[in-house]
Amino acid sequence: MDDKEKAENVAPSGTGAQGERLEFTTEIRKLLDILIHSLYTHKEIFLRELISNASDALDKAHFRSLVEKNLRDPEIPLEIRLEVDKDNKVLTVSDTGIGMTRQELVENIGTIAHSGSLSFLQSVAQNQSKPSDFNLIGQFGVGFYSVFMVAKKVEILTLPADPNSGANLWCCEGGGDYTIVPSQKEKRGTEIRVYLKDEETAFLEINRLRDVVRHYSDFISYPIKLKGEQVNKLSALWSRASNEIKEEEYDEFYNYLAHTQEKPLSHIHLSFDAPLQFRGILFIPRTIPWDMRFELPEKWKGVHLYVKRVFIQADCEELMPNYLRFVRGIVESDDLPINISRETLQENQIIMKIRKSLVRKVLDHLETLSKDKADDYHQLWRNFGKFLKQGYRLDYENREKLAVLFRFNSSACKDEKELISLNDYVSRMLPGQTKIYYVSGEDRQAIETSPHLEIFRRKGIEVLYMSDPVDDFLCEDLRDYQGKQLAGIDQEDLALDDVKPRVQPEEQKEEKKPEQNVDVKDSDIESFLGFLKTTLHDRVSDVRISKRLTGSPCCLVSSKEAPGVGMQRFMKMMNEKYEMPKRVLEINRDNVLIQVLAKLYVAKPQAPALAHCCHQLLDNTLLLEGSPLDTRGMVPRLQEMMETLTQLLLKQ
């Protein structure tokens, strides 16, 4: 959301002695009501969110202090404090971070950051879905508002680090408006005063606060002090030996990093000493992170960069390629300068070497996971497989490692949930089979209607099902695997004669050659073939007798040089003027419909229905494979054929 959109989310309703009063928009008021009354079950999460926001403010203050010399209060310690006022039922969370200007208060607190939040949260509220591990807080920019689960009023007193800006006091009672008034504050940072509801005073108890901090915020990188005592461990988990860390500690650290309560699917503990020295912990999420699922413009949790225990950059894109953007974690290096900037990172050779090591480590870990925990890997593949496929085009150096990780559904799978690897496919190839065969389509159900599969079913040859949109690009790039060429089953010249089934397929044992219900000669078929070529000459490149069809009347095949049909469809979607290459129409001379049409052509070559049937045969094939066709020509043709048929029926 840009500044203009954010500004439109609030509207001034007047300024009085109490300061400037601003109203939330209707959308924000509805969203706030859902957040307060309908969504969350673990109310203590509000404290995690306030502490996380404070930590972010400290990160920003620390980073700016490295590059700016004129910040307010440069010697102030970076810390978070919790204070309790039982008499007035007030809990205060304060930090010495970057602070906020008046405009930043409007943009960061007065609005909900991401579009689409309201409709999604409304559906959740209507479904009364309140699972204990619900992960929306922190994912939509609405974490701060969770404070109103326990508060009847909230005040934010903030003084920016910019010495030219003054302090402001923000106040809201959880209704449809809030006020901002100029104020006074001695030191930079932000102080949030939470006026607790009468039934929520348990959050004034020291032991309760200590337990919440240790559960949710133990790994915050700054001291969290309660009554002068530091509550959190302030431990860089990645700096410890992996054999000293319990699984629960990894889970807690991931919860802190990702603002979630679910456990990660897997983690990678990094420790490199030569030739570069860096450490870290990377996590593979169990489910798709919300910033990826909704393609939010702001990336909430990627891989963070630390240098010598100093936070440098959140979501450091230079550390991880885009196709591995689902990986979360922290990487720390002692070989980088502390004052490194974002621009310098993009060209730094050390960062490039660290990135190279990280990518290989992640891919090796995924391969190990696929062997040792196949169910976990299949869950990962269902969530992130499309991103790994994208990597094959982008990461030429790691293509072999990526290909090993790919999973597909196939004709040998029992249902759409079963997945196989390319290694599985190659190990099951039949004697005489030299290629890895695939077919693309919208989904398994659509693919299995393809007439091209008929000869493969008869011979018992496994075919990979490519149903992901990115598969069309993958097939263009993934030309071969272990010396076996990939080939689409819709290509001409399949050359399957040398393939020998190990065991005759059951359906072939029972299959009998179709009985000819029509007395048709080979010469009749040849004559009709010529008529098809003439009638469809502007739509197909040729018409031939098929060797691949066993039941369907016809199919379309592509030349080896042409891009796959899926890629052609994509190009047509991107550019309406793109002309899809003409293909060869193959007909099944044993199909009853083809035999009847051949017989009719020999008997009545001038019959108008013949040309209609030829075009409809081709359109039926295009419909089955999901290719674009001219419905404006097809519909009138079908109507005319229906009129002719009904007239014939009336005459009987």
Secondary structure, 3 states (H helix, E strand, C coil): CCHHHHHHCEEEEEEECCEEEEEECHHHHHHHHHHHHHHCCCCCHHHHHHHHHHHHHHHHHHHHHHHCCCCCCCCCCCCEEEEEECCCCEEEEEECCCCCCHHHHHHHCCCCCCCCHHHHHHHHHHCCCCCCCCCCCCCCCCHHHHHHHCEEEEEEEEECCCCCCCEEEEEECCCCEEEEEEECCCCCEEEEEEEECHHHHHHHCHHHHHHHHHHHCCCCCCCEEECCEECCCCCCHHHCCHHHCCHHHHHHHHHHHHCCCCCCCEEEEEEECCCCCEEEEEEECCCCCHHHHCCCCCCCCCEEEEECCEEEECCCHHHCCHHHCCCEEEEEECCCCCCCCHHHHCCCHHHHHHHHHHHHHHHHHHHHHHHHCHHHHHHHHHHHHHHHHHHHHHCHHHHHHHHHHCEEEECCCCCCCCCEEHHHHHHCCCCCCCEEEEEECCCHHHHCCCHHHHHHHHHCCCCEEECCCCHHHHHHHCCEECCEEEEECCECCCCCCCCCCCCCCHHHHHCCCCCCCCCCCHHHHHHHHHHHHHHCCCCEEEEEECCCCCCCCEEEEECCCCCCHHHHHHHHHHCCCCCCCCEEEEECCCCHHHHHHHHHHHHCCCCHHHHHHHHHHHHHHHHHHCCCCCHHHHHHHHHHHHHHHHHHHHHC
